């Protein structure tokens, strides 16, 4: 994956979502990316662990100051829309808390705790997320 290109795409999405003018995302060492401002903190990485497919995008930190405003849903929808470009088939949320767990279950993520790990995580196949999102989209009369 081209981390700089992914960083630019995510940055454009977040600027649009939160009306920021300056750059939000920064690529880190290897295949990591951090986006943090007052309203959000996101940290992405590609897996180095044996228990995850290399076709997985890991969201290690998933925080929005405003809750239940659709930011998370729009973020995952955006990530699903660019998945083919960056060759990932799964989206994995690491170390989920109470709110992340409710979000994950609402959107069809499967809860997953790898053997030998104490934390609960959530994973979904990108195509499954797309199917669920399109099925839940409101019908508009014309």
Secondary structure by P-SEA (a helix, b strand, c coil): caaaaaaaaaaaaaaaacccccccccccccbbbbbbcccbbbbbbccccccccccbbbccbbbbcccccaaaaaaaaaaaaacccccccbbbbccccaaaaaaaaaabbbbbbcccccbbbbbbcaaaaaaaaaaacccccc
